[in-house]
């Protein structure tokens, strides 16, 4: 089993008792076997990485996105969500077949590798292509076939059967890097009886549920008009929260709804960049965290963000809630970083990822420290949150395998990916 020793590095651990250490880290196969200030006792036969002038930290975890949508980056901007979806995005998505989906997913994965994201959640169609791309490129992902139920009963059944087959086929695959979920797209795109069928499938498979919820004020009002309840009460009544659940957005929530989410241990993926761009609003992050709801960060798709830079989401999470609340202490840098790493992993039920800790998965990134915007060497957690960007990512390991070395992708041909994405977009327009 291969062993790698990172020597003389600076490490952000996500351990509150020793958040930053100067020293050494050893990867033994897929796990971190040692981290400490002293050099490891036995180093014979190890690959040695010189950690000087580099900052090592857990890879970022993106808990909500649609990877194939990178093909639609910049295609339709500056519109409200319903117009953007119904008039622009959905018609184009209808043309995305398996080869085009693969091209979009590979483009997203390269962008994520080069901007420090080691793990991502994806909800979309053509998910076999996404899973194959994850398997090939070496990243980690929690995947689900997003199901929209605005269709005849036979098509609903076929979609649900496909979602179940995908979840069964891929859960635990790619050396355990791929896990799956069930995903009704949203309460406004799935009739109640269909959501109940998806919940039952999640029970049968013992899998979590992922869905969009309360993203816009209009969506909440439409839910009240159609079903006589706001989305949280509606999903609770349909049994969604009887399964471990991750909801995306959760922008428009009342105090009572936040209590319901906390009671059921529903996790929330906060997508500040996408929510700002679509003018969906600003989620009540301070109230959610005070209530004990586990909140993580996501980019959403590249068509509504328009990048997959999780460093940007961490920074936005730290900044906008200060501005909205008028409290500069609202979301400290360390909390924002935790949302993008350890809390992200826990939000998707990965208990041994998201920190630099012995026994944890070796999902590690490095940033080049000797740069003007990361100097002087004062508070490095502050630097990561308020000064760093995805482009500062220098190296990446997932499960102990190096995917990025000095900004060069090792498991994927970046030039080929760019060319295939350009060709796929041209075919979409044609």
C-alpha positions in Angstrom: 0.0 0.0 0.0 1.4 3.4 -1.0 2.4 5.9 1.7 2.9 9.6 1.2 4.6 11.9 3.7 3.9 15.6 3.4 6.8 17.2 5.4 7.2 20.6 6.8 3.7 21.8 5.8 1.1 24.1 7.4 -2.2 22.3 8.0 -5.7 23.5 8.7 -7.2 20.5 10.5 -10.8 21.5 11.4 -10.0 20.3 14.9 -11.0 23.1 17.3 -8.4 22.1 19.9 -5.6 22.6 17.3 -7.0 24.3 14.2 -3.6 25.0 12.5 -0.4 23.0 13.0 3.0 23.3 11.4 4.4 19.8 10.8 3.8 16.6 9.0 1.0 14.4 7.5 1.2 10.8 6.3 -1.3 9.2 3.9 -1.4 5.4 4.1 -3.4 4.2 1.2 -6.8 5.9 1.3 -6.5 7.2 4.9 -4.6 9.7 6.9 -2.5 7.7 9.3 -0.6 10.5 11.0 -0.7 14.2 11.5 1.5 16.0 14.0 4.3 18.5 14.7 7.0 15.8 14.9 8.2 13.9 11.8 6.8 10.4 11.6 9.0 7.7 13.2 9.1 5.4 10.2 9.6 7.1 6.8 11.3 4.4 4.8 9.7 3.7 1.4 7.4 6.7 1.6 6.9 9.1 -1.3 8.0 12.5 0.1 6.2 15.8 -0.7 7.9 19.0 0.3 5.2 21.0 2.1 7.1 24.3 2.5 5.2 27.4 1.5 2.0 25.4 1.1 -1.1 25.4 3.2 -2.9 22.0 3.4 -6.6 21.6 4.3 -9.5 19.3 3.8 -11.0 19.3 0.3 -14.1 21.4 0.0 -17.5 19.7 -0.1 -20.2 21.0 -2.5 -23.5 19.8 -1.2 -25.8 20.8 -4.1 -25.3 21.0 -7.8 -26.1 19.9 -11.3 -22.8 19.1 -13.0 -24.0 18.6 -16.5 -25.4 22.1 -16.5 -22.0 23.6 -17.0 -22.8 23.3 -20.7 -25.4 26.1 -20.1 -23.1 28.5 -18.2 -23.9 32.0 -19.4 -26.7 30.8 -21.7 -29.5 32.6 -19.8 -28.7 35.1 -17.1 -30.4 37.9 -15.2 -33.8 36.3 -15.0 -36.0 35.2 -12.2 -36.1 31.6 -11.3 -39.4 30.5 -12.9 -38.8 32.4 -16.2 -35.2 31.1 -16.2 -36.3 27.5 -15.7 -39.4 27.3 -17.8 -38.6 29.5 -20.7 -34.8 29.0 -21.1 -33.3 26.1 -19.1 -35.9 23.3 -19.3 -36.2 23.5 -23.2 -32.4 23.3 -23.5 -32.1 20.5 -20.9 -34.5 18.5 -23.0 -31.7 18.3 -25.7 -29.0 17.0 -23.3 -28.5 13.4 -24.2 -26.0 11.0 -22.5 -22.9 12.1 -24.5 -23.6 15.8 -23.9 -24.3 15.1 -20.2 -20.9 13.5 -20.0 -19.2 16.5 -21.6 -20.8 18.8 -19.1 -20.0 16.6 -16.1 -16.4 16.2 -17.1 -16.1 20.0 -17.5 -17.6 20.5 -14.0 -15.3 17.9 -12.5 -12.2 19.5 -14.0 -13.4 22.9 -12.7 -14.0 21.4 -9.2 -10.6 19.6 -9.1 -8.8 22.8 -10.0 -10.8 24.9 -7.4 -10.4 22.6 -4.4 -13.6 20.6 -4.3 -13.0 16.9 -3.5 -16.6 15.9 -2.9 -19.8 17.0 -4.6 -23.5 16.2 -4.5 -25.3 15.9 -7.9 -29.0 15.7 -8.8 -29.7 15.5 -12.5 -30.6 13.2 -15.4 -28.3 10.9 -17.3 -26.7 10.0 -13.9 -24.9 6.9 -15.2 -22.7 9.3 -17.1 -22.0 11.3 -14.0 -21.2 8.2 -12.0 -18.8 6.9 -14.7 -17.0 10.3 -14.8 -16.6 10.3 -11.0 -15.3 6.7 -11.1 -12.7 7.7 -13.8 -11.5 11.0 -12.5 -11.1 9.9 -8.8 -13.3 12.5 -7.1 -15.9 11.7 -4.4 -19.6 12.2 -4.9 -23.1 11.6 -3.5 -25.3 11.2 -6.6 -29.1 11.0 -7.2 -31.3 10.9 -10.3 -33.4 14.0 -9.9 -37.0 13.1 -10.7 -39.6 15.6 -12.0 -43.2 14.2 -11.8 -45.0 16.6 -14.2 -45.7 13.8 -16.6 -48.1 11.0 -17.3 -48.3 8.1 -14.7 -46.3 5.7 -16.9 -43.5 8.1 -17.4 -43.5 8.8 -13.6 -43.1 5.1 -13.0 -40.3 4.8 -15.5 -38.4 7.7 -14.0 -38.8 6.3 -10.5 -37.6 2.8 -11.6 -34.6 4.4 -13.3 -33.8 6.4 -10.1 -34.0 3.2 -8.0 -31.9 1.2 -10.4 -29.3 4.0 -10.5 -29.2 4.1 -6.7 -28.8 0.4 -6.4 -26.2 0.1 -9.2 -23.8 2.8 -7.9 -24.1 3.0 -4.1 -20.7 2.1 -2.6 -19.0 1.8 -6.0 -15.7 3.4 -7.1 -13.8 2.2 -4.0 -16.7 3.6 -1.9 -16.2 7.1 -3.4 -19.8 7.0 -4.8 -22.8 7.0 -2.6 -26.4 7.6 -3.7 -29.7 9.2 -2.6 -33.3 9.4 -3.8 -34.3 12.8 -5.2 -37.8 14.2 -5.9 -36.8 17.4 -7.7 -39.1 19.7 -5.6 -42.6 19.8 -4.1 -43.7 22.0 -7.0 -42.5 19.6 -9.6 -43.7 16.3 -8.0 -47.4 15.5 -7.1 -47.9 14.5 -3.5 -48.6 10.8 -4.3 -45.4 10.6 -6.4 -43.3 12.0 -3.5 -44.8 9.4 -1.2 -43.7 6.7 -3.7 -40.2 8.1 -3.8 -40.1 8.2 0.0 -41.1 4.5 0.1 -38.3 3.7 -2.3 -35.9 5.5 -0.1 -37.1 3.4 2.9 -36.7 0.2 0.8 -33.2 1.1 -0.2 -32.3 2.7 3.2 -31.1 5.8 1.5 -31.3 9.5 2.2 -33.5 12.0 0.3 -32.3 15.2 -1.5 -34.8 17.8 -2.8 -35.1 21.5 -3.6 -37.2 23.3 -1.0 -38.5 26.9 -0.3 -36.0 28.5 -2.8 -38.3 31.4 -3.8 -41.2 33.3 -2.1 -43.4 32.5 -5.2 -42.7 28.8 -4.8 -43.8 28.9 -1.2 -47.0 30.7 -2.1 -47.8 28.4 -5.0 -47.4 25.5 -2.6 -49.9 27.1 -0.2 -52.4 27.8 -3.1 -52.1 24.3 -4.5 -51.8 22.1 -1.4 -52.9 24.3 1.5 -49.5 24.2 3.2 -46.1 25.7 3.0 -43.3 23.3 1.6 -41.9 22.3 5.0 -45.3 21.2 6.4 -46.2 19.6 3.1 -43.0 17.5 2.9 -43.3 16.6 6.6 -46.9 15.3 6.0 -45.8 13.3 3.0 -43.2 11.5 5.2 -40.1 12.9 3.5 -38.5 13.7 6.8 -38.9 10.1 8.0 -35.8 9.5 5.9 -32.5 11.3 6.5 -33.0 14.4 4.3 -30.9 17.1 2.7 -32.8 20.1 1.3 -31.3 22.6 -1.1 -31.8 26.4 -0.5 -34.3 26.7 2.3 -34.3 30.4 1.8 -37.9 31.3 2.8 -38.4 29.7 6.2 -40.5 30.7 9.3 -39.3 30.2 12.9 -41.7 27.3 13.2 -40.4 25.7 10.0 -36.8 26.0 11.3 -37.9 24.2 14.4 -39.5 21.4 12.3 -36.2 21.0 10.3 -34.2 20.9 13.5 -36.6 18.3 15.1 -36.2 16.0 12.1 -32.4 16.6 11.7 -33.0 17.8 8.2 -29.8 19.2 6.7 -29.8 22.4 4.6 -27.5 23.1 1.6 -27.1 26.9 1.6 -26.4 28.2 -1.9 -25.6 31.9 -1.4 -24.2 32.7 -4.9 -27.0 31.1 -6.8 -29.7 32.6 -4.5 -28.2 36.1 -4.9 -27.9 35.8 -8.7 -31.5 34.6 -9.1 -32.7 37.1 -6.5 -34.3 34.2 -4.6 -33.3 35.9 -1.3 -30.9 35.3 1.6 -31.4 32.2 3.7 -31.8 32.6 7.5 -28.5 31.0 8.2 -28.0 32.5 11.6 -31.4 31.3 12.9 -30.8 27.9 11.3 -27.5 27.3 13.0 -28.8 28.6 16.3 -31.6 26.1 16.1 -29.1 23.3 15.6 -29.8 22.7 11.9 -26.7 21.3 10.2 -26.0 23.7 7.3 -23.5 23.2 4.5 -22.7 25.0 1.3 -23.4 24.4 -2.4 -22.8 26.2 -5.6 -26.0 25.0 -7.4 -25.4 24.4 -11.2 -23.0 26.5 -13.2 -25.9 27.9 -15.2 -27.1 29.8 -12.1 -23.9 30.7 -10.3 -22.0 30.7 -12.8 -18.9 29.0 -11.4 -18.3 26.0 -9.1 -15.7 27.8 -6.9 -16.5 26.7 -3.3 -14.1 29.2 -1.9 -16.4 31.9 -3.2 -19.4 30.3 -1.4 -17.5 30.1 1.9 -16.6 33.8 1.5 -20.2 34.7 0.6 -21.6 32.8 3.6 -19.2 34.7 5.9 -20.0 38.1 4.4 -23.7 38.4 3.4 -25.0 37.3 6.8 -22.9 40.0 8.4 -24.3 42.6 6.0 -28.0 41.4 6.3 -27.9 41.1 10.1 -25.8 44.1 10.9 -23.6 41.9 13.1 -20.0 41.5 12.1 -19.7 38.5 14.4 -22.6 36.7 12.8 -20.8 34.0 10.9 -17.1 33.9 11.8 -14.5 32.7 9.3 -13.9 29.4 11.1 -17.7 28.6 11.0 -17.9 29.4 7.3 -14.9 27.2 6.5 -16.4 24.4 8.6 -19.6 24.7 6.5 -17.6 24.2 3.4 -15.6 21.2 4.7 -16.5 19.1 7.8 -20.2 20.2 8.0 -20.5 19.5 4.3 -19.3 16.0 4.7 -21.6 15.4 7.7 -24.5 16.9 5.8 -24.2 14.0 3.3 -23.6 11.4 6.0 -19.9 10.9 5.3 -18.5 10.6 8.8 -14.8 10.2 8.0 -14.3 13.1 5.5 -13.9 16.8 5.8 -11.1 17.1 8.3 -7.3 16.4 8.5 -7.5 13.7 11.2 -6.0 10.3 11.7 -8.3 7.6 10.4 -10.1 10.1 8.1 -10.2 9.7 4.3 -7.1 11.4 2.7 -9.2 14.1 0.8 -6.7 16.9 0.9 -5.9 20.1 -1.0 -3.0 22.5 -0.9 -2.8 26.2 -1.5 0.3 28.1 -2.5 1.1 30.4 0.5 3.8 32.6 -0.9 1.4 34.9 -2.8 0.8 38.6 -2.1 -2.9 38.1 -1.3 -2.2 35.4 1.3 0.6 37.5 3.1 1.6 38.2 5.8 1.2 34.9 7.6 -1.3 36.1 10.3 -4.6 34.2 10.6 -4.5 31.5 8.0 -8.2 30.5 8.4 -9.1 34.2 7.8 -6.9 34.1 4.7 -8.6 31.0 3.3 -12.1 32.5 3.9 -11.6 36.2 3.0 -8.6 36.2 0.6 -8.2 32.9 -1.1 -9.9 31.7 -4.3 -10.3 28.4 -6.1 -7.5 29.3 -8.5 -5.1 29.1 -5.5 -5.6 25.3 -5.3 -2.2 23.8 -6.1 -2.5 20.0 -5.3 -5.3 17.6 -4.5 -5.6 14.0 -3.2 -8.8 12.1 -2.9 -8.8 8.7 -1.1 -5.0 9.1 -1.0 -4.7 9.3 -4.8 -3.3 12.5 -6.3 -5.6 14.1 -8.8 -3.9 17.5 -9.1 -0.2 18.4 -9.0 1.0 21.9 -9.3 -2.3 22.9 -11.0 -2.0 20.0 -13.6 -4.8 17.4 -13.6 -3.4 13.9 -13.4 -6.5 11.8 -14.0 -8.2 13.6 -16.8 -7.1 15.4 -20.1 -8.2 18.9 -19.5 -7.7 20.1 -23.1 -9.8 17.2 -24.4 -12.6 18.0 -21.9 -12.7 21.6 -22.9 -12.9 20.7 -26.6 -15.7 18.1 -26.0 -17.7 20.6 -23.9 -17.4 23.2 -26.7 -18.6 20.7 -29.3 -21.5 19.6 -27.1 -22.6 23.2 -26.6 -22.5 23.8 -30.4 -24.7 20.8 -30.9 -27.2 22.1 -28.3 -27.5 25.4 -30.1 -27.9 23.6 -33.5 
